[in-house]
């Protein structure tokens, strides 16, 4: 289908483009930006006057809950949530049931996602069989099936020898290993160690759980040269270690979740299970360091850490509640809020959820590497059109995700977030269009 997005503010963080322009799309590709050929006859026109036309968002951490946890989230419902949030590409961790440790499971997941045509799906393969931390998976076969890296998800790897061998093997073939730095023995609590956890009588997770793991990872990176992506940093000390590792030239990248970027342990209040998250919410000094680290480039990307949770499992007492929160539809709004609070330009803010996550994925994207997370002539037409001046209230009813629990939503009212997604295009196909803005298109 030929589509013309007319008169929008076109922002491409990768190239620095920021101008009022038209965008012509045909056969899933962007054919022109600015000067549209006179003979271009669109079958559909989207009036983007007063709206921002940006690359589709790229989320490096989103659990889709399928296979194995369909009662918490179906592939279709969560990809619909992605489209509603302007997310056109996402990476899912391998902790499904069964874990993504066999090529057949990866093939099935990617096939189902392609049929839905709602969002591009890039799975991470399990680093060890069954995520048990013992035998390595067949990384070459999983890569051929479409895995963009290898991970233990939130299952800490206890055996350092196994981790060393995994990094050696991955380095040999140029694979990236994705690790959440968490010591297996120090990270068994339910809240961040500190005054709040002590007052509430909750078992604590010390900052050392993250820093001990980071020191181990960096030593093994020095020994192997393996490229490692660090998932969901949570502490000021962790940010400082990553900054030093990058200054040393180690091949590491890192991300932070929307939850850790905006919340602290004080938000737990009186045992609010919506705040039961992994990694746990830390003190305000940690949050401030994470925000600064994302701004100065120490942290490469902002992620939703989307983890839909069944209602009954989230209403248990804090220590027993299942950790996780819905986040795909909040990624854009919370990124914009952080950018405004930090004083960044709109383009710099969007880079953390578009071009910079793509740089983390690198060559693993294959033919999409040169145009994903960008608006470029000849590139793939993954586009997010949103209203930067409009706000929306985060309520359970407003979420397309099957999971309705998020720290930013309440029963009837929620945080007002900037950035209302008007339309999301994936490969030139409209995957989402807001009902109240339907009159904009014809």
Steps between C-alpha positions, in 0.01 A plus 500: 500500500614853423469732800576870531563643847446870442635808674642335814808593698739233374764413760777249428745496793760299306544761226403812694203568272236718666270678257142533384474265203293240319590131509408276206480126554461223243561122508600514865778753440541876537525629146533871574532745788430865428476522125237247395491420125204653314400161362475343847134411544432386858219264582487649847595838647576561868485865599779541756466875548613580855624142546844342517599241240778291654662161445310214660619434855742213565458329839786276619306327780141380468359170619209380287410211734454250218563210498420372846344799675205578273283572804719807559542614143427372149731578211222686320397712799857601583595582141182708481623681810835557328331654197281716724817629666674582173740206538582340164787272608557318826739251653354225717705307760514120489324423831183360345369154591678310357796739468617602153783250486393312185484636143148363454364714783662811356368422150148456634507826696633703208252340257203590721626856544545545123144383437364764738694782321480720810863530605841356409613237747865427577542213750795441727606138518567327830869506592476162673259211445183552694667808655641250750851649486673174413526409130528762225235514230570459129559870439571462129169323435307750710662787311394345169145488636506873566637554851681834534696404811508267798381552854416343833214750542458545878649160585839571655785283376673357806786318328763749387672229297185454292476876447864513390446224246182667375683830445792324331267321259294812433813707436626244247191546282425865572185441706386740771421371848229688692540483878314656788770557763370328810697279735316171551546501876473869588195565283241289679306779671176669393591868548812714482703501820454824688286684750171423325560124482615497863195695619262274310678182604571396140802292400753723327706486182823696556667711233787251524276243329537712186857621540648159584339360185626795294858454618481131405353576158761766424786267594363234267449756222865602537601134473279412202426820309134399484242770439261521795179698542411574861129493565313732737763665715354611832766677708727803500798276570407285200485806275845609620646156422349497151633850437850385599473186287401702195785745561733200508368395160320181603234391248202550730166675468226545760137594545264612776130437550229765510421389855848560643524829310192652667436318829679438830457264794293766678227434242444156655292690758311257718597178321358596160545180291493706178851610604627141525748510213822340381745663540360656819445873526794668670562833670463845343877535456497185287207625294673833443821326390304283257332805351835677461663187359232468235542868412879489464509175302637270769172313469412440137127439502176534693286185514146425610587177683146399404391205719123451512386328819173322575273698732485245782879466514542876533256546788687272740703643790804691376758228563283235332374704204641416161750766390437686176301778339341587170707756313484487120237772473680718754844501337446806281327710765753423774786566259351839413446579868863415581623704204299804607616468861862469385484787252580292192373579154223286359742341253750410774221352709366289215849371421492296824202301371580493126849528352703415810323170572560411133871572551495251789353233272745583221560243230262254667220688322632389162354698211308724742816626671540798267148638528329369815445773757545761226301694245702483180406489134512141380483374856235289666178690576474439874344823621346642817274804466418663833364818652773646725265750664218262592497299822327179604421350840657162574207290615443125471215564256728702272747212454477261205732254674345199670696604807337797672747548785750785487642723775374799302132397497231490765141374509338807346776757457862482396803706418444738210765427237592712198500362148181349360571251221281579202621236256762226481623360169697178468654439157259754354190336648287680758529280810323745731288811467346692789123518471474861604740595222337290228370816338859601426532222242293424195 
